[in-house]
Amino acid sequence: MSLHPGRLAGGRASRTCALVYREVPKAACSTIGQLLYHADHGNFFTGDIHDAGPEALQWPDPAFDTALGQPDRMIFAAVRNPYSRLLACFFDKVCTQQRDGSFYRGNLRDVLTQHYGADLDAKADPRPAFRRFVLFIRDTLRNRDRFWYDRHWTPQAQHLRSFTVNGLPFDHLFTVETFASGVAPILTRIPPDRRPALLLRFNVTRRPDLPTESYFDDLTLHLVHEIYRWDFDLFGYAAFEPAQRTATHLLDLDAINQRLADPHPPHWACLGG
């Protein structure tokens, strides 16, 4: 069925509701994963949904292909403001210890401190270190460094393309900033006895109470636009305006599907190719 089977990594589904979700890291993926789990089991998973194993249906489980083959399936995803998403990546994956007590990607913090001069002390102002993290990401993508190429800060369009280039257009896309209205069509497909009375938010990243725009100096703004230009362009977020949290216009689903399915995306779509 798939032109590139490995590219369906990140696909999640419900066994009972014909819902197929393309996970986008740091864009409410834990909350949506928990919703799909609740649709199948009638309760939320205790712990991080990424630890649910086979209880949470995901590619490459054969049942995932069964969900894709349902005639009334809904393929959906959520996207997030690139500025907010990148800050969530920094605080969740660089500043915070992971569930096993270690830091993410082993020596990532050492690379940032030794090669980029980032001060990651918990008492330090996080904004200069964040700006060096952005520079690290730009260098990683520009140099096609596959060791440090990480799905959490990969452009969202690259994640979604894994479905569209395989002939799987999206039936529904919504922004995290309009989560309540965006998730409503998904909830209506879940039977009432397995529909959560209250959809909690899971794995919300905590960060200092500082204005989003204060993290981005002129250089960082240009680097973020260079890395995530396609995300800004496709999903309607305002480039160079980190204080503008919500998208400036509604998502055009047909146009997004068409552009993501193009086998020859713009040369600036992703620095890493």
C-alpha positions in Angstrom: 0.0 0.0 0.0 2.8 2.4 0.9 5.3 3.7 -1.6 7.8 4.3 1.3 6.7 2.0 4.2 9.3 3.3 6.7 7.9 6.8 6.3 4.7 5.8 8.1 6.6 5.9 11.3 4.7 8.2 13.7 1.3 6.9 12.6 -1.1 6.1 15.4 -4.7 4.8 15.1 -7.8 3.7 17.0 -8.8 0.0 16.6 -12.5 0.8 16.9 -13.2 4.3 15.6 -11.4 4.5 12.2 -9.2 7.3 13.4 -5.7 7.6 12.0 -3.3 10.2 13.5 0.0 11.3 12.2 1.9 12.3 15.3 3.8 15.6 15.2 6.1 15.8 18.3 5.5 18.7 20.7 2.2 19.5 19.1 -0.2 18.0 21.6 0.9 14.5 20.6 0.6 13.0 24.1 -2.9 14.4 24.5 -4.1 13.1 21.2 -2.4 9.7 21.8 -4.3 9.5 25.1 -7.5 10.3 23.3 -7.0 7.5 20.9 -6.2 5.2 23.8 -9.4 6.2 25.6 -11.4 5.6 22.4 -10.3 2.0 22.4 -10.1 1.2 26.2 -12.6 3.6 27.8 -9.9 5.1 30.1 -6.6 7.1 29.8 -3.3 5.3 30.0 -1.6 5.5 33.3 1.8 7.1 32.6 3.3 8.5 29.4 1.4 7.3 26.4 4.6 6.6 24.6 5.2 3.8 27.1 1.9 2.1 26.3 3.5 -0.4 23.9 1.1 -2.6 21.9 -1.9 -1.4 23.9 -1.7 1.8 21.8 -2.1 1.0 18.1 0.7 2.4 16.0 2.7 1.7 12.9 4.0 -1.0 12.0 1.4 -3.1 13.8 -0.6 -4.9 11.0 -3.8 -3.5 12.6 -2.6 -0.1 11.6 -3.0 -1.1 7.9 -6.5 -2.3 8.8 -7.4 1.1 10.2 -6.0 2.7 7.0 -8.2 0.5 5.0 -11.5 1.5 6.6 -13.7 3.3 4.1 -14.9 5.9 6.7 -11.4 6.5 8.2 -10.4 10.0 9.2 -6.7 10.8 8.8 -5.8 13.8 10.9 -3.0 15.8 12.6 -2.4 18.9 14.7 0.2 21.6 14.1 1.6 24.2 16.4 3.2 27.7 16.2 6.9 27.0 15.3 8.1 29.5 18.0 6.1 27.8 20.8 7.0 24.3 19.6 10.7 25.1 19.5 10.6 26.5 23.0 8.8 23.3 24.2 11.6 21.3 22.6 14.3 23.2 24.4 12.7 23.1 27.8 11.5 19.5 27.5 14.5 17.9 25.8 17.4 20.0 26.8 16.6 21.5 30.2 14.5 18.7 31.8 15.6 15.2 32.9 13.7 12.5 31.1 11.5 9.8 32.7 14.5 7.5 33.3 16.4 10.3 35.2 18.9 11.0 32.4 19.0 13.9 30.0 17.8 13.5 26.4 20.2 12.2 23.7 23.0 11.6 26.2 25.7 14.2 25.4 23.4 16.8 23.8 23.9 19.1 26.7 27.6 18.7 26.6 27.6 19.6 22.9 25.6 22.7 23.6 27.8 23.9 26.4 31.2 23.0 25.0 30.7 23.8 21.3 28.0 26.5 21.5 28.8 28.1 24.8 25.3 27.5 26.2 24.9 28.1 30.0 22.4 25.4 31.0 22.6 26.0 34.8 19.2 25.9 36.3 19.7 29.4 37.8 20.9 31.0 34.6 18.7 33.1 32.2 17.5 30.4 29.7 17.2 32.8 26.8 20.9 33.0 25.7 21.1 29.2 25.9 18.0 28.8 23.8 19.4 31.0 21.1 22.5 28.8 20.9 20.2 25.7 20.7 18.6 27.2 17.7 22.0 27.8 16.1 22.8 24.1 16.8 19.6 23.0 15.1 20.4 25.2 12.0 23.9 23.8 11.8 22.7 20.2 12.2 20.2 20.6 9.3 22.5 22.6 7.1 25.3 20.0 7.5 22.9 17.1 7.1 24.2 15.7 10.4 22.0 12.6 10.6 23.2 11.7 14.1 21.7 14.9 15.6 18.7 15.1 13.2 15.9 14.7 15.7 12.2 14.3 15.1 11.2 16.6 17.9 12.6 19.7 16.2 12.1 18.4 12.6 9.8 20.8 10.7 6.2 19.8 11.0 5.7 19.7 7.2 8.3 17.0 7.0 6.3 14.8 9.4 3.0 15.3 7.6 4.7 14.7 4.2 5.3 11.1 5.2 1.6 10.4 4.7 0.8 12.6 1.7 3.7 11.3 -0.5 2.3 7.8 0.2 -1.1 8.8 -1.2 -2.7 9.4 2.3 -4.1 13.0 2.3 -5.4 14.4 5.5 -9.1 14.7 6.1 -8.7 17.0 9.1 -5.9 19.4 10.3 -6.1 21.8 13.1 -3.9 24.0 15.2 -3.0 23.4 18.8 -3.9 27.0 19.6 -7.5 26.2 18.6 -7.5 22.7 20.2 -11.0 22.6 21.6 -12.7 23.4 18.2 -10.1 21.4 16.3 -10.6 18.2 18.3 -14.4 18.4 18.2 -14.9 16.5 14.9 -12.7 13.7 16.3 -14.7 13.4 19.5 -17.9 13.0 17.6 -16.5 9.8 16.0 -15.9 8.2 19.4 -18.9 6.3 20.9 -20.3 8.1 24.0 -19.3 5.2 26.3 -15.6 5.6 25.4 -15.6 9.4 24.8 -13.8 11.2 27.7 -16.1 13.5 29.6 -13.1 15.8 30.1 -10.1 15.8 27.8 -7.1 16.6 29.9 -3.9 18.0 28.6 -1.0 15.6 29.0 2.8 16.2 29.1 2.5 20.0 29.1 6.0 21.5 29.0 6.8 23.9 31.9 8.9 26.9 31.2 9.7 30.2 33.0 7.0 32.8 32.8 8.8 35.0 30.3 7.3 36.5 27.1 7.8 34.2 24.1 9.2 37.1 22.0 11.9 37.8 24.6 13.7 34.5 23.6 14.1 35.6 20.0 16.7 38.3 19.0 17.1 39.3 15.4 19.5 36.5 14.5 17.4 33.9 16.1 14.3 35.1 14.3 16.0 34.7 11.0 17.4 31.3 11.9 13.9 30.1 12.9 12.5 31.3 9.7 15.3 29.6 7.7 14.6 26.3 9.4 10.8 26.4 9.6 9.9 28.5 6.6 7.6 25.8 5.2 5.7 25.5 8.5 5.1 29.3 8.5 4.1 29.3 4.9 1.8 26.3 5.0 0.0 26.7 8.3 -0.5 30.5 8.4 1.7 31.4 11.3 3.3 34.9 11.3 7.0 34.8 10.6 9.2 37.2 12.6 6.3 37.8 15.0 6.7 35.3 17.9 4.2 37.3 20.0 1.5 36.4 17.5 0.7 32.9 18.9 -2.3 31.9 16.7 -2.4 31.4 13.0 -3.3 34.5 10.9 -5.7 32.6 8.6 -7.6 29.3 8.5 -5.9 26.1 7.3 -6.6 25.4 3.6 -6.7 21.6 3.7 -6.8 21.0 0.0 -3.8 23.3 -0.7 -1.8 21.8 2.2 -2.4 18.3 0.9 -1.5 19.2 -2.6 1.7 21.0 -1.6 2.8 18.3 0.9 2.3 15.6 -1.7 4.6 17.2 -4.2 7.6 14.9 -4.6 9.8 17.9 -5.3 9.2 20.4 -2.4 10.8 23.8 -2.5 14.6 23.8 -1.8 14.0 25.8 1.4 11.4 23.4 2.7 13.9 21.7 5.0 17.5 22.5 5.3 18.3 18.8 5.9 16.7 17.7 2.6 
